[in-house]
């Protein structure tokens, strides 16, 4: 069966045996009694490298065929046909059993008493390694699924299977990296080699299991995702041009930015989930009064924040302006983006005053052509991220109130003079955050059936009609791609006379890979401003989180003392601006130059830089998500005493005295760290997968594809490692009382 057993399978099997030999019979085994890092390298070889290589060889049938005929037929045949054996093997190779045995074996054998027993007794040492090898062979069985075995779980179920194992491995490895004492006394008493201390050896051992181990787990995750999605990612047929727009009637921008639009005109499959058709819930969301109600509720909360920030106590944990915006609102926003999409813009409180100003002022002017880009928003976003740290906005309710007031004033002033939604599209830093992060959200506003749009001649979704205005952001829904610049206002939904616009699950190729012509945005590969916006938000996620961890704060204080400064304000400001602006400004072109030179692709440097920068959105969003969720889940109760205190100030006593104990940060839930690791792993896998897909599109052969991918994959892995380091550090609890 040469097609079933090509030569590479024999090489895999032989390589797996060679890896076992290196782990068990080479000098590495002797070094394992002197250095923990050598012992961990043994475990890495036995548990994560040898087993998948062996199963890739599909050795079952060849090994049986290699036995004498009589042995195979009369000795093994009846045994292998025994139903009892089949039942035992089914239980042993079930993914749930395999995962449980793998995790338990890893943790139990590294329990100090058992581990020390293995170090002192050669027999128990061999038993330990045998347990590792057997448990790992079982673990990798459902992942490789060697022929002729059959899978028990669907292929997609192995993604959480591998990610759970990765989280377990990460927590296990991090314990070695960050433990302040030597875990195994034997290594503390062993002769030191090359001056390596026992604690340093322990930290290196954890890093060996951590970084290569996570990569080994995530590689098959990426391959499974690719195998599941690749059949669905074929580019759709180019649509026929829509009927020309009737010349009568005013319109703010051309509906088509180029005659033959290459934007993705995906028709919705009948199986696509449509939020607006989800029974009574969908009808409620679609009703115009629901959005007005949500905007009114958010407006009342904003007014309460302003009043309490200006008139209430200036102690952040006691003030609504100190806890609601910086703890609860930010955490709920990232959750909404993860679960659905841009729900905040849907209920934005700044829209009601903005629309009032539009009616009073008319909004007749067009936004200046020189400012029709994201550059102004990028600058404002950098200023906001810098000011948040430099002036401790989270700890100053008075400043928070004035920021909200400034937002209201800008929205009213700009949209009172300029037509459309100029404030949302070109200025609002919060809106730009939601636009970019919504590019990885599961839902988007799009047409249900493109064929219906082909016959439409009125284009009410963008032009509006007597009853309903069209899209203020000049997004023509049949040519709209994804969530960029979409505020989920649903004006297009209400204006469409064919009821052909909904909030549907994404279809076709990922938005971050789609470089087709987009309504109002053109091709993203021609937009340096979009790339700058993404870069600021991605690197800003890491800079913002690093500004709150203990080692960084301590370093800033020590550096300020050495420089003779009264405070670390200048150090904080320079460090933050360097992380948000200088690092991406220098690093991304350097990575792009390496990728462009190695791949020798015909695509321009500008296009390559922009398109690969867009693929960093998932890892950046993962960092924002774990950071905001940490504060939300550890400080969720802080809003209760603030509300009680505000009620007492207004003369209402029904809520009782403030429970100030809730203003202190609560204990970190035991499940939070594994959840954070899982989120970061998913962000890493999705980013690497996007970069892999993009490399395949921009190059012509495998060598150039790998060459183009490597620099960006290295950057992504570095960001992921930095994020993991951050979440294991003590983080400053902002907006809470000292415990």
C-alpha positions in Angstrom: 0.0 0.0 0.0 2.5 2.6 -1.1 -0.1 5.4 -1.3 -1.2 4.7 2.3 2.4 4.3 3.6 4.7 6.7 1.8 8.3 7.0 2.7 7.9 10.0 5.0 5.8 7.9 7.4 8.7 5.6 7.9 11.0 8.6 8.6 8.5 10.0 11.1 8.4 6.6 13.0 12.1 6.3 13.0 12.5 9.9 14.1 10.1 9.2 17.0 12.2 6.2 18.2 15.4 8.3 17.9 13.8 11.0 20.0 13.0 8.5 22.7 16.6 7.2 22.6 17.9 10.7 23.0 15.6 11.3 26.0 16.2 7.9 27.7 19.7 6.6 26.7 21.8 9.6 25.8 23.9 11.7 28.3 20.8 13.8 28.7 19.5 11.3 31.1 22.5 11.6 33.4 22.3 15.4 33.2 18.7 15.2 34.4 20.0 14.4 38.0 22.1 17.6 38.0 20.0 20.1 36.1 16.2 20.4 36.2 16.2 22.0 32.8 17.8 18.8 31.4 15.1 16.7 33.1 12.4 19.0 31.6 13.9 18.6 28.2 13.6 14.9 28.6 10.0 15.3 29.4 9.4 17.6 26.5 10.9 15.0 24.1 9.0 12.1 25.6 5.6 13.9 25.9 5.4 16.3 23.0 7.8 15.3 20.2 8.2 11.6 20.2 4.5 10.5 20.4 3.2 12.6 17.5 6.1 11.5 15.3 5.4 7.8 16.1 1.7 8.1 15.3 2.4 10.0 12.1 4.2 6.9 11.0 0.9 4.9 11.3 2.8 1.9 12.6 0.0 -0.4 13.5 -0.6 -2.3 10.3 3.1 -2.4 9.2 4.1 -3.8 12.6 1.4 -6.5 12.4 2.4 -7.3 8.9 6.0 -7.7 10.0 5.1 -10.6 12.3 5.2 -14.2 11.2 2.0 -15.4 9.6 1.2 -18.0 12.3 1.8 -15.6 15.1 -0.4 -13.0 13.5 -3.2 -15.4 12.7 -3.3 -17.8 15.7 -1.9 -15.8 18.5 -2.7 -12.2 18.0 -5.7 -12.6 15.7 -8.2 -14.0 18.3 -6.9 -11.5 20.9 -7.4 -8.5 18.6 -10.8 -9.7 17.7 -11.9 -10.0 21.3 -14.8 -7.5 22.0 -13.6 -7.0 25.6 -10.3 -5.6 24.2 -12.2 -3.3 21.9 -14.2 -1.9 24.8 -11.0 -1.3 26.9 -9.2 0.3 23.9 -12.3 2.5 23.2 -12.2 3.8 26.8 -8.4 4.3 26.8 -8.3 6.1 23.4 -11.4 8.3 24.1 -10.3 12.0 24.0 -11.8 12.7 27.4 -9.7 9.8 29.0 -6.6 10.8 27.0 -6.8 14.4 28.1 -7.4 13.5 31.8 -4.6 11.0 31.9 -2.2 13.4 30.2 -2.9 16.3 32.7 -3.0 14.0 35.8 0.3 12.3 34.8 2.0 15.6 34.3 0.9 17.1 37.6 1.1 14.0 39.8 4.6 13.0 38.8 5.9 16.5 39.3 4.5 16.6 42.9 7.7 17.0 44.9 7.6 13.8 46.9 7.0 11.6 43.8 9.5 13.6 41.7 12.2 13.2 44.4 11.5 9.5 44.6 12.2 9.2 40.9 15.5 11.1 41.3 16.7 8.9 44.1 15.5 5.5 42.7 16.5 4.4 39.2 13.5 2.0 38.9 11.0 4.6 39.8 12.7 7.0 37.5 12.1 4.5 34.6 8.5 4.0 35.8 8.0 7.8 35.7 9.2 8.1 32.2 7.2 5.1 31.1 4.1 6.8 32.5 4.9 10.0 30.6 5.4 8.1 27.3 2.3 6.0 27.6 0.0 8.9 28.7 1.4 11.1 25.9 0.9 8.4 23.3 -2.7 8.2 24.4 -3.0 12.0 24.3 -1.7 12.4 20.8 -3.7 9.4 19.5 -7.0 11.4 18.8 -5.0 14.3 17.4 -3.1 12.3 14.8 -5.7 9.6 14.5 -3.4 7.0 12.8 -5.0 4.9 10.2 -7.0 2.7 10.4 -8.5 4.0 13.6 -11.7 6.1 13.6 -12.3 9.3 15.4 -14.7 9.4 18.4 -15.1 13.2 18.4 -15.6 15.6 15.5 -12.4 17.2 14.3 -13.4 20.7 15.6 -13.7 19.3 19.2 -9.9 18.7 19.2 -9.4 22.5 19.2 -10.6 22.9 22.9 -8.9 19.5 23.6 -5.5 20.9 22.7 -6.1 24.4 24.2 -7.1 22.9 27.6 -3.8 20.9 27.5 -1.9 24.0 26.6 -3.5 26.0 29.5 -2.5 23.2 31.9 1.0 23.2 30.5 1.3 26.9 30.7 0.1 27.1 34.4 2.4 24.2 35.2 5.4 25.8 33.5 4.7 29.3 34.9 4.9 27.8 38.4 8.5 26.8 37.8 9.3 30.2 36.2 7.9 32.4 39.0 8.2 30.2 42.1 10.4 32.0 44.6 11.8 28.9 46.3 13.5 25.8 44.9 10.8 23.2 44.4 13.0 20.1 44.4 15.7 20.0 47.2 17.9 17.5 45.2 18.8 20.3 42.7 19.6 22.7 45.5 22.2 20.2 46.8 23.5 19.1 43.4 26.9 20.4 42.1 26.3 23.6 40.2 27.2 23.6 36.5 28.5 26.7 34.8 27.5 28.8 37.9 23.8 28.3 37.2 21.9 28.7 40.5 19.1 26.3 41.4 16.4 29.1 41.0 17.7 30.1 37.6 17.8 26.4 36.5 14.2 26.1 37.7 13.1 29.1 35.7 14.9 27.9 32.6 13.2 24.5 33.0 9.8 26.1 33.2 10.6 28.2 30.0 11.6 25.0 28.2 8.2 23.4 28.9 6.3 26.6 28.4 7.3 28.2 25.1 8.2 25.1 22.9 5.4 23.2 24.6 2.7 25.8 23.8 4.0 26.1 20.2 3.7 22.3 19.8 0.1 22.4 21.1 -0.9 25.3 19.0 0.5 24.0 15.7 -2.1 21.3 15.3 -4.8 23.7 16.5 -3.9 26.0 13.6 -3.8 23.0 11.2 -7.2 21.8 12.3 -8.7 25.3 11.9 -7.1 25.5 8.4 -8.5 22.1 7.4 -11.9 23.0 8.6 -12.1 26.4 7.1 -10.2 26.0 3.8 -13.1 24.4 1.9 -15.3 27.4 2.7 -12.8 30.1 1.8 -12.9 29.9 -1.9 -13.4 33.4 -3.3 -17.0 34.0 -4.4 -17.8 34.6 -8.1 -17.4 38.2 -9.0 -20.9 39.8 -9.0 -22.4 41.5 -11.9 -22.4 45.3 -11.6 -25.5 46.7 -9.9 -27.8 48.7 -12.0 -26.6 52.3 -12.4 -27.9 54.9 -9.8 -30.6 57.0 -11.1 -29.4 60.5 -11.7 -32.2 62.2 -9.9 -31.9 63.1 -6.3 -29.0 64.4 -4.2 -26.4 62.0 -2.7 -23.5 62.9 -0.5 -20.9 60.4 -1.9 -20.7 58.2 -5.0 -22.1 54.8 -4.3 -19.4 53.1 -6.2 -15.8 54.1 -5.7 -14.7 52.3 -8.8 -16.8 50.9 -11.7 -16.0 47.2 -11.2 -16.1 46.8 -7.5 -14.3 43.8 -6.2 -15.8 44.0 -2.7 -17.1 40.8 -1.3 -20.8 40.6 -2.2 -21.4 37.5 -0.2 -24.9 36.2 -0.4 -26.2 34.9 2.9 -26.7 31.2 3.3 -30.0 30.1 4.5 -28.3 28.6 7.6 -26.7 31.9 8.6 -27.9 33.2 12.0 -29.6 36.5 11.8 -29.9 38.4 15.1 -32.8 40.5 13.8 -34.8 37.4 13.0 -34.2 35.6 16.3 -37.9 35.6 17.3 -39.2 38.1 19.8 -35.6 39.1 20.8 -34.7 40.0 17.2 -37.9 42.0 16.8 -37.2 43.9 19.9 -33.7 44.8 18.8 -34.9 45.9 15.4 -37.6 48.2 16.8 -36.4 51.9 16.7 -37.7 52.5 20.2 -35.3 49.9 21.6 -32.3 51.7 20.4 -33.7 55.0 21.7 -34.3 53.4 25.0 -30.8 52.0 25.2 -29.4 55.4 24.2 -31.5 57.2 26.8 -30.4 54.7 29.5 -26.8 55.2 28.6 -27.4 59.0 28.5 -28.8 59.0 32.1 -25.7 56.9 33.2 -23.4 59.5 31.5 -25.2 62.3 33.3 -24.9 60.5 36.6 -21.2 60.1 36.0 -20.7 63.8 35.1 -22.6 65.0 38.2 -21.0 62.6 40.6 -17.6 63.3 39.1 -18.0 67.1 39.5 -19.9 67.2 42.8 -19.1 63.9 44.5 -16.1 62.8 46.5 -12.7 62.9 44.7 -11.9 59.4 45.9 -12.2 57.1 42.9 -13.6 54.0 44.5 -16.4 56.1 46.2 -17.4 57.9 43.0 -19.5 56.6 40.1 -17.1 58.4 37.7 -14.2 56.3 39.2 -15.8 52.8 38.8 -18.4 52.8 36.1 -16.3 54.0 33.1 -12.9 52.5 34.0 -14.0 49.1 35.4 -17.5 48.1 34.3 -18.0 49.9 31.0 -14.7 48.8 29.5 -15.1 45.2 30.6 -18.6 45.0 29.3 -17.6 46.6 26.0 -14.9 44.0 25.2 -17.3 41.2 26.2 -19.9 42.6 23.8 -17.4 42.9 21.0 -16.4 39.3 21.6 -19.9 37.9 21.8 -21.7 39.9 19.1 -20.1 43.1 17.7 -20.3 46.9 18.0 -23.1 47.0 20.5 -21.8 50.1 22.3 -22.1 52.4 19.2 -25.6 51.0 18.8 -26.5 52.4 22.3 -24.0 55.3 22.3 -25.2 58.1 24.6 -23.5 60.8 22.6 -25.9 60.3 19.7 -29.0 61.9 21.2 -27.3 65.4 21.8 -25.6 65.0 18.5 -28.8 64.5 16.6 -30.4 67.5 18.5 -27.5 69.6 17.4 -27.9 68.4 13.8 -31.5 69.5 13.8 -30.7 72.9 15.3 -27.6 73.6 13.2 -28.6 71.8 10.0 -25.3 70.0 9.5 -24.9 71.4 6.0 -21.2 71.6 5.6 -19.1 68.7 4.2 -16.2 67.5 6.3 -12.9 68.9 5.0 -11.3 66.7 2.4 -7.8 66.9 4.1 -9.3 65.4 7.2 -11.2 62.5 5.6 -9.0 59.9 7.0 -8.2 58.2 10.4 -5.1 60.3 11.1 -6.9 62.7 13.4 -8.5 59.8 15.3 -5.1 58.1 15.6 -3.6 61.3 17.2 -6.5 61.6 19.6 -6.2 57.9 20.5 -2.5 58.3 21.3 -3.3 61.3 23.4 -6.0 59.5 25.2 -3.9 56.4 26.0 -1.0 58.6 27.1 -3.2 60.9 29.3 -4.9 57.9 30.9 -1.5 56.8 32.4 0.3 60.1 32.7 -2.6 61.9 34.6 -4.1 58.8 36.3 -7.5 59.5 34.7 -8.8 56.3 36.4 -8.1 57.9 39.8 -9.6 61.3 39.1 -13.4 61.5 38.9 -13.3 65.2 38.2 -11.2 64.7 35.0 -13.4 61.8 34.0 -16.5 64.0 34.2 -14.8 66.6 32.0 -13.8 64.0 29.5 -17.4 62.9 29.1 -18.6 66.5 28.9 -15.9 67.2 26.2 -17.2 64.3 24.3 -20.7 65.6 24.3 -19.5 69.1 23.3 -17.4 67.8 20.4 -20.2 65.5 19.1 -22.7 68.4 19.2 -20.4 71.0 17.7 -19.1 68.8 14.8 -22.4 67.2 13.8 -24.2 70.5 14.3 -22.1 72.0 11.4 -21.1 69.0 9.3 -23.3 66.6 7.5 -23.2 62.8 7.9 -21.6 61.2 10.9 -18.3 63.0 10.8 -17.6 62.8 14.5 -18.1 59.0 14.5 -16.2 58.3 11.3 -13.2 60.6 11.6 -12.8 61.7 15.2 -14.2 59.6 18.0 -11.3 57.5 19.6 -13.7 55.2 21.4 -15.5 54.5 18.1 -12.2 53.7 16.3 -11.5 51.2 19.1 -14.8 49.5 18.5 -14.5 49.6 14.7 -11.1 47.8 14.7 -12.0 45.2 17.4 -15.3 44.4 15.7 -13.3 43.1 12.7 -13.0 39.9 14.7 -16.5 39.9 16.0 -18.9 37.0 15.0 -21.7 39.2 13.6 -21.9 42.0 11.0 -24.5 44.2 9.4 -24.9 43.0 5.8 -27.4 42.1 3.1 -29.3 38.8 3.3 -29.4 38.2 -0.4 -27.3 40.0 -3.0 -29.7 39.1 -5.8 -32.3 41.3 -4.3 -29.9 44.2 -4.3 -29.3 43.6 -8.1 -32.9 44.5 -8.8 -33.1 47.5 -6.5 -33.2 50.9 -8.2 -33.8 53.3 -5.3 -30.9 52.4 -3.0 -32.7 53.6 0.1 -30.1 51.9 2.4 -27.7 54.7 1.6 -29.9 57.5 0.1 -32.7 57.2 2.6 -36.4 58.0 1.8 -39.3 60.1 3.2 -39.6 58.0 6.3 -36.0 57.0 7.1 -32.5 58.4 6.5 -29.9 56.2 4.9 -26.4 55.4 6.2 -24.8 58.5 7.5 -21.3 57.0 7.2 -21.8 56.5 3.4 -21.5 52.7 3.6 -23.4 51.1 0.7 -24.5 47.8 2.2 -24.1 45.6 -0.9 -20.5 46.9 -1.2 -19.8 47.0 2.6 -17.3 44.5 4.1 -17.3 43.7 7.8 -17.6 46.1 10.7 -15.1 48.8 10.0 -16.8 52.2 10.2 -20.2 50.5 11.0 -21.9 51.9 14.1 -24.8 49.4 14.0 -27.2 52.3 13.9 -29.6 50.1 11.8 -30.6 53.0 9.6 -30.0 50.8 6.6 -32.1 48.1 8.1 -35.1 50.4 8.6 -34.6 52.2 5.2 -34.4 49.1 3.0 -37.8 48.6 1.3 -37.0 44.9 0.7 -36.2 44.0 4.3 -32.9 42.7 3.0 -30.5 43.9 5.6 -29.8 42.0 8.9 -27.2 41.3 11.6 -25.8 38.0 10.4 -22.9 35.7 11.2 -19.9 36.4 9.0 -19.6 34.5 5.8 -16.9 34.1 3.2 -13.3 35.0 3.8 -12.2 36.8 7.0 -12.5 40.6 6.8 -8.9 41.0 7.8 -7.8 39.1 4.6 -10.3 40.8 2.3 -8.6 43.4 0.2 -11.5 44.0 -2.1 -12.8 47.4 -2.8 -14.9 48.6 0.1 -17.6 51.2 0.0 -16.4 54.5 1.4 -13.0 52.9 2.4 -11.4 51.8 -0.9 -8.8 49.0 -0.5 -7.4 48.8 3.0 -3.9 48.0 1.5 -3.8 51.6 0.2 -4.6 53.1 3.7 -1.6 53.9 5.8 -4.0 55.6 8.3 -5.9 52.3 8.8 -2.6 50.5 9.4 -1.5 53.2 11.9 -4.8 52.9 13.7 -4.5 49.1 14.1 -0.8 49.4 15.1 -1.6 52.0 17.9 -4.4 49.8 19.2 -2.4 46.5 19.1 0.7 47.9 20.7 -1.4 50.2 23.0 -3.0 47.0 24.4 0.4 45.8 25.6 1.7 49.2 26.7 -1.5 49.9 28.7 -1.3 46.6 30.5 2.5 46.8 31.1 1.9 50.2 32.8 -0.1 48.4 35.5 2.2 45.5 36.5 4.5 45.5 39.5 7.9 45.0 37.9 7.3 47.9 35.4 6.1 50.3 38.0 9.0 49.4 40.3 11.5 49.9 37.4 9.9 53.3 36.6 10.2 54.5 40.2 13.8 53.3 40.5 14.8 55.0 37.2 13.2 58.2 38.4 15.3 58.1 41.6 18.5 57.4 39.7 17.8 60.4 37.4 17.0 62.6 40.4 13.4 63.2 39.4 10.7 64.0 42.0 8.2 61.6 40.3 8.2 59.0 37.5 5.8 61.2 35.4 8.4 61.7 32.6 9.5 58.1 32.7 5.9 56.9 32.5 5.1 59.3 29.6 8.2 58.5 27.5 7.8 54.8 28.1 4.2 54.8 27.1 4.6 56.9 24.0 7.6 54.8 23.0 5.5 51.6 23.3 2.5 53.0 21.4 4.2 55.1 18.7 8.0 54.5 18.5 8.1 50.7 18.8 5.5 50.0 16.0 6.9 52.8 13.9 10.4 51.2 13.9 9.5 47.5 14.3 6.7 47.0 11.8 8.7 48.5 8.8 11.7 46.4 9.9 9.6 43.2 10.0 8.0 44.1 6.7 11.4 44.7 5.1 12.6 41.3 6.2 9.5 39.6 5.0 9.6 41.5 1.6 13.2 40.7 1.0 13.0 37.1 2.0 9.9 36.3 0.0 10.8 38.4 -3.1 7.1 39.0 -3.7 5.8 41.3 -6.4 3.5 43.0 -4.0 4.6 46.5 -2.9 6.2 47.2 0.4 3.3 49.4 1.4 0.7 46.8 0.6 2.6 44.1 2.4 3.1 46.2 5.5 -0.5 47.2 5.8 -2.0 43.8 5.1 0.2 42.0 7.6 -0.4 44.7 10.2 -4.1 44.1 9.9 -3.5 40.4 10.9 -2.3 41.5 14.3 -5.8 42.6 15.3 -6.7 39.2 17.0 -3.6 39.1 19.3 -4.2 42.8 20.2 -7.8 42.2 20.9 -6.9 39.2 23.1 -4.6 41.4 25.2 -7.3 44.0 25.6 -9.8 41.3 26.5 -7.8 39.6 29.2 -6.8 43.0 30.7 -10.3 44.4 30.9 -11.8 41.1 32.1 -9.3 40.9 34.9 -10.4 44.3 36.3 -14.1 43.5 35.7 -14.1 40.1 37.4 -11.9 41.1 40.4 -13.7 44.5 41.0 -17.2 43.9 39.8 -18.7 44.8 43.3 -17.2 48.3 43.5 -20.2 49.8 41.8 -22.5 48.8 44.7 -21.2 51.1 47.5 -20.8 53.9 45.0 -24.5 53.7 44.1 -25.4 53.5 47.8 -23.3 56.5 48.6 -24.8 58.5 45.7 -28.3 57.6 46.8 -27.6 58.8 50.3 -26.3 62.1 48.9 -29.7 62.5 47.1 -31.6 61.7 50.3 -32.7 58.2 49.4 -32.0 55.7 52.2 -33.7 52.6 50.8 -30.4 51.1 49.5 -28.8 51.3 53.0 -25.4 52.3 54.1 -22.5 51.9 51.6 -20.9 48.4 51.8 -17.4 49.8 51.5 -15.9 46.3 51.9 -17.0 45.8 48.3 -14.8 48.7 47.2 -11.7 46.6 47.8 -10.6 44.4 45.0 -11.9 40.8 45.5 -9.8 37.7 45.3 -8.8 36.5 41.8 -11.1 33.6 40.8 -9.2 30.4 40.3 -10.6 30.0 36.8 -9.6 33.5 35.6 -5.9 32.7 34.8 -6.7 29.6 32.7 -9.4 31.7 30.9 -6.9 34.4 30.2 -4.4 31.9 28.9 -7.0 30.3 26.7 -8.0 33.7 25.3 -4.4 34.6 24.5 -3.8 31.2 22.9 -6.9 31.7 20.6 -5.6 35.1 19.7 -2.2 33.7 18.8 -3.6 30.9 16.7 -6.0 33.1 14.8 -3.3 35.7 14.1 -0.8 33.0 12.9 -3.5 31.4 10.8 -4.4 34.8 9.1 -0.7 35.4 8.5 -0.3 31.9 7.0 -3.3 32.4 4.7 -2.0 35.8 3.6 1.4 34.5 2.9 -0.1 31.8 0.6 -1.9 34.5 -1.3 1.1 36.9 -1.7 3.6 34.3 -2.8 4.0 31.7 -5.5 5.7 28.7 -3.8 6.1 27.1 -0.4 9.6 28.5 0.2 8.6 32.1 -0.4 5.4 31.5 1.6 7.5 30.4 4.7 10.0 33.2 4.1 7.2 35.8 4.1 5.5 34.3 7.1 8.5 33.9 9.5 9.2 37.5 10.5 5.6 38.2 11.2 5.1 34.9 13.0 8.2 35.7 15.2 6.6 39.1 16.1 3.3 37.5 16.9 5.0 34.9 19.1 6.9 37.6 20.9 3.7 39.6 21.6 2.0 36.4 22.9 5.0 35.7 25.2 4.9 39.3 26.5 1.1 39.0 27.1 1.6 35.7 29.1 4.4 37.3 31.1 2.1 40.3 31.9 -0.8 38.2 33.2 1.5 36.4 35.6 2.7 39.6 37.2 1.0 41.4 40.1 -1.2 44.0 38.6 -2.1 47.3 40.1 -5.8 47.3 41.2 -7.1 50.6 40.0 -10.4 52.2 41.1 -10.5 50.2 44.3 -9.9 50.8 48.0 -6.7 49.4 49.5 -7.4 46.0 51.1 
